[in-house]
Amino acid sequence: MTRSPRNAREAASPRVLVETDRAIPLVDVDLVVRGGSAQDPIGREGLARLHARLLRRGTLRRALPNGTTIPARSADTLEEAIESLGGALSIDVSSSAVRLHGSVIRRNLEPFFALLASLLTAPALRKDELAYVRREVEAELVAQLDNDRWLAARAFRHALFGGHAYGRSTTGTPRSLAAITLAEIRAHHEATVRGDAVIVAFAGDVAEAEARALVDAHLGDLSSGAPLPAILDDPPSPRGTHIVVVDKPDRTQTQLFIGTLGARMGDRSFYPLLVANTVFGGTFSARLVAEVRSKRGWSYGAQSRLYADRARDAWSVYTHPSIENARDCVALELDLIERFVLDGVRARELSFAKSYLVRSHAFDRDTAAKRLEPYVESSLFGLPLAFFLDYVGHVSAVTLDDASRVVRSHLGGPSHRGTDRVVAILGPAAQLERSLASLPGVTSIRVVAHGDVASL
């Protein structure tokens, strides 16, 4: 599936990954560009996402080395062409990558791939389309003011990560979006869309030789250049308990996030933390769910999640108790985290969590696209393939000491006692601020108007 470069030219070309599966006459195609929103300059938050949106707003006419001409397309004719080929396209921006994901019926793979490649090699990047996309993204920010969970999650990440890249908005803020110029977007495109920084993944009814020929024909002339750094500095860990209240006076139900720093992708701590997170809040029988939902009925939804990226990302607990139960629910969850850190993982919990993760992993590899994902992630993060491919082995090898140790060292924070964390809660500040300030050990508490969250 992967090969070492044969010469300098191949080393400067996109990385090509193929998983052939003839069961259905469909092909999934991913064009993954290393970088993502973590590379957005300060004051230009949302640059990568605005650039990605603009890619889909039209292409220029392009002549290929073999004499074939790819016609220019407007935003409308581009969408019509994708639909006429029986294809679908989505573009996702994460902190580490911009990912163009397409799927198409087998017989139209070549013209469909030519379309996708044109988005990277000959994007129109027009001034009028930038104005359109900017208005569209700004309208989405306004719409998010009615999305209570998004508001609480955004406030949580900003409070946890501060000025670190992970604390700045992927979407951007009204101020940063207004500041981004077309020249900056074009410069960003030139700097990031380079042969060394692009991964092309084919999954489905396609042979490796055909996939490589398509890449050579349509992406072989991408400029070369060193990929962006694979590692970011870790954000500072919170010290003490810091609470931010997102004020929405008319709400009777809260949105609550509590957490701290999680793992860096590729660290030895990742799999022990994954197992430990499953113990705490990753299944319907986990500690968090049992205490908050089953015993007390304070929140129908209760879960914890471990995020991992090029630097230490977040570990977070999410619930949505009523205003009446909010203070008690926060107190309970803070106590659950402290006890988890101090007491560690129990043997029965460990056994169940590992079994659950191993058995459910089959669903992560039941399609050609999913089976290809470890290869994509290995290339994206610059990590050994075995880290992703041997998921079952890594999970199975986690011991009780491993799980308890990483809970204490990572989720425990600098104090190793579980008292270093961030709490973000949305609801009426007039009721919440006073009651939460009475919790023992609170280091700071501040209120943010819900209308100001999009500017964080």
N, C-alpha and C positions, 0 to 999 in steps of 0.2 A: 504493500500500500504506500509506503514511503521509500524514497531512495536518496542516496547521497548525491550532491551535485557532481556532474561529470566535468564541467568546465566553468569558466568565469561567467559566460553568458547565462547558463542555467542557474547559477547561484544568484544572479540578479533578477531572475524571472519569478513570477508568482509561484508559491508553493501549491502543488496540485495533489489533491487527495481524492481517492475514488473508492466507493463501496458498491460493487455491482450486485444487483438483485433483479432477476428477470420475471419475478412473480406478477408484476403489474406494469403495463406500458406507461409508466410515469417516471419523471426524473426531477429530483430536488437539486437545486443549484444554490450554493452560498458563496457570495463574494464577501470576504471578511477583511476589513482594513484595520490593522492595528492602530491603536491610538485612543479614540473615544473622548468622552467629555472630560476626563481627568487632565487632558492636555489643553483645555480651554484656558487662555490667559486670564489673569485676574482683571475683572472689569469687562470681560468679553464672555461671560458665562452664557452657554447656549450656542456658541459658535459651531461646534461639531454637529449639533442637532439641526441648526438652521441650514448648514451646508448640506446635510443629508436630505432635508426636505427639498432643498433647491435642486438637488440632483434629479429629482423626479419631475421637474417642471420643464423638461425639454432637452434636446440634444442637437449638436451641430452636425452638418454633413461631414462624413469621414471616409477617406479613401484608404483601403487596406493594401498592404504590400502586394497581395496577389492580384490587384487590379479591381477587386470588387468595391463598390461604393455603397456605404450605408447612408440612407437619406437623413436629412435633418427632420426633427419632429418637434412639434409643440407639445405642451402638456396634454392637451386633449388627444392629439393623434398618437402620442405615446401610449396613453391608456387604451385607446382603441386597438392599437397594434398588439398589446399584451393580451387583451380579451380575445381578439381574433385568432390568436395562436393557441387558445385554450390554456393560457397561463395565468399565474397570479404572482404578485410581487408585494413584499413588505420590506420596510427598512427600519431597523432598530438601532438605537444608539445607547451603549452602555458606557461605563467609565473606562473600559479597556478597549473597546472596538466599535466600529460601525459595521453593521451586518446587513447586506442586501440578500434577502431570501426569496428565491423564486421556485416555482414548480410548474411543470409543463408536460403535456402529453408527448410521448416519445418521438413521434414523427416530426414534431416541430422544434426539437431541441436546438438545432443549429441556428435558425433565425431568432429564436428566443434568447439564446446565449449572446448572439450578436447585439441584440437590444440591451441586455444587461451590461455587456462590456462597454457599450457606448456611454452609459451613465458615468463610468469612471474615466474613459479615455477622451470623450468629446462632449462633456456637459455644456449646455448653453450658458448657464449662470448669468441670466439676463437681469438688468436692473429692475424692469417692471415686475418680473417674477419674484425677485427678492422682496419688493414692496408687498406683493400678494402673500407670500409665505410669512413675512414678518407680522402682518395683520392677523393671519390665521393663528400663529403661535400666541400672539398677544391675546386673542379672543379665547384661546384654550386656557390661558392663565386666569382670565376673568371667570371662566366657567368652573375652574377648580375651586373657586371660593365657596361653591356649594357642595364640594366633595370633602366631607368632614374627615374621613380617614386620610386622604391625601394631605390635608392641612396639618394633622397631627404628626404624620410620618415625616413631612418636610421639616416641621419644627424640631422633631426628634433628631434628625440627621444634622441639622444646623447646630443644635446644642451639643451634640456628641462630638462632631468633627471640627467645628469652628471654621477657621480659615483654611484648613486642609482641603485638597481637591475633592475629597468625598463629602465635604460639608457644603460645597457650592452647588448650585442648582444645575442639573443636566438640561433642563428646559430653558434656563436663563431667567432673568428678572426683567421687569419692564424697562429699567434703566440700561441694563447690559444689552438687551435686544435692540434698543433704539440706537446704541452706539456702534453696533457692528456694521461695517461697510462692505460693499461688494468687493473692493480691492482686498480686504482682509480675508474674505471667503475664498477668493481666487488664490491668494497666497497660501491659505490653509490647504486647499486642494493640491496645489503643487508640492507642498511639503509632506503631505500624508499619503497621497495616492501614488505610491511608487512600487516598483516590482518587488523589492525586498519586503515590503510591508503588507502585501496582499496574499491572502490564502484563498484558494478556489477549491471548493468541495463539491463533488458530484455524488449523488446517492440514487440508486435505482437502476433503471433499464439502460445502462450505458457501460461500454467497455473502457478500460483505462487508456488504451491507445487513442480512441476517439476523443475522450475528454482532454487528453494532452494536446491533441491536434487542434481542438477548438481554442484552447488557451493560447497556444502558439500563434494561431491565426488572428485572434481578436484582442489578446492582451500582451502579446510578445514584445510590443514596442513601448511598454511602460518604462519610464525612466528608472534608473537604478538609484539606490541610496540606502544608507544605514537605517534599519528599523528604529522606532522609538525605544527608549529604555524599557526593559522588561520589569524594572523594580521602581517603586515609589518609596519615599520615606514613610515610615509608619506615623500615623497621627498620634498626638499625645493622649494618654489615657486620662479619663476624668478622675479627679481626686475629690472624694466626698460625694454627697447626694445633691444633685442639682435638678430643680423642677422648673419647667416652663409651662405656663398655662396659656393655651390659645383661647381667647375670649370669644365665645358665641353665646350671648345672653339668652337666646330663645330655645336652647337645647335642653331636653330632659334626659338624654343619653350621652355619655362621654365617648371619646375615642382615646385609648390609653396605650402608650408605648413606654416600656422600661428596658434599659439595656446598657451595654458597655461595648468595648472592642471585642471583636471575634478573632478570626484567623487570617493569616496570609496564605494564599493558594500555594501549595507545594511544601509548606512547613510540616515537620513531623507531628505537630500538634493537630493538624487538620482532621484526620480520621478519628482520633480519640475525642476531639470536640464534637464531631458529627454524631458519634455514638452518644456522648453525654447530652447533647441537645435533644436527641430523640428520647432519652430518659426523662428530661425535664418537661418538654412541651411539644414533642414531635408526633405523638399518637393520641388516640382517644382515651387510652389508659394511663397517660403520662401524669406526672405529679401535678403540674399546673392545671390540667383539665379536670383531674379528680377533685382538687381543692376548690377551684373557682366555679366550675360548671356543675359537676356532678353533686358535690356536697352542699353547695350554697346557692347555686342557680343565679349567680351574679352576672354571668356573661355567657351567651350561647356559644360565641366564638372565643376560643382560648388556644393560643399556640405560641411557640417560640421558634425562631429561625436563626440559622447560622449563615452568614454571608462571608465570602472569601474572594479576594481579588489580588492585585499585584502588591498591595499593602494590606495591613490589617483592616478589615471591614467591620461591620457591626454584628453583634449578637443582640437580638431584640425579642421582647415578650409583648404580645398584642392581645388586648381584651377590650370590651366596650360595655362596662357596667353603667347602670343608671346613675343619675346625680346623687340619689339618696345613698347608694352603696359605694360611691366612688372612693371616698376616703378610706373606708374599711378594706376595699379591694386593693388599693395601692399599698396599704400597710401589710396586707396578707402577702402580696406578691414580693414586696421587699424582703419580708421575713423568709419566704420560700427560697429566694435567691441566696440569702445569707446562709440558711441551713444547708442548702445544696453545696455551697462553697466549703463550709466548715465540716460537714459530715461526709461529703463525697457521694459516690454512686454505690448502690447496693448490688450484691451479686445477682439477685434475681432480676433486677431492673436491667443490668448489663446484658444478661443472657437474652432477655426478651427483645431489647433494642437491637442487638446484633442480628438476631434471627429475623426480625422485622425488616431491617435494612437489606439483608442478603436476599430474602424472599421477594421483596418488592423491587429489587434491582432488575429483575427479569423484564419489567415493564419499561425500564430505561434503555433496553437494547432490542425491542421487538420490531423495529423497522430499520431499513438500511440507513436512513438519515440519523437515527439514534446511535446505531453502531459506529457511525463515522465520527460522532461527536468527540470521543476521547482523543482522536487524532487531531481534530481542529483545536481543541483546548490545549493539547500538548504543544502545538505549534504557536498558538496565540500567546501562551504564557511562557514559552521557552523552557518547559519542564520535561523531564523524562517521560516517555510514553507510559511506562509502567505505573507511574503515579495515578493516572486516570484509568488505564486498561485493567489493572489488577485491583479494582474496587473491592471485590468480594474478599480477596486475600488480605487487603489492608484492614477492612472492617473486622474480619474474623480474628485478626491478630491483636486487636485492642484488648488489653487486660484491665482488671479492676483498678490496679495501681495507675495505669496510663490514664484512664478516664478521670479518676479523682484528682490526679496531679494536674492535668491541664485545666480542669474546672477551677482549681485553686489558683493556678498561675495566670490564667487568662481571664476567666469570668470574675475572679476575685479582685481584679484591679491591683493597683500598687500596694494596697493594704493587705491583699490576699485574704480578705475577710468578707468580700461581697458587698461592701458598703460604698464602693466607688462606682457610681452609676448616674445615668441621666433619665429623668422622667418627663415625658411630654404628654399633656392631657388637654383635650378640647372640651369646652363646656362653659357655663356662665362663671366668669372669674369672681364675681361678687360672692358666690357660694363656695367655690373651690379654693380660692387663695387662702382664706382664713382657716379652713379645715385642714388643708394640706400642710400649712405652716406649723400646725400643732404636732405633726409627726416627729418622733424623736430622730435626731441626727441629721436634720435637713441643713445643708450648707448654704444654699441659696434658693430663692424662688422669684420668678419674674413673670410678668404678664405681657402677652403679645396680642394685639388686636388681630382678629382673623383676616382682616383685609390687608394686613401688613406682611402676612406669611409669604406671599408670592414675591416679595422684595428681598427676602432673606438670602 
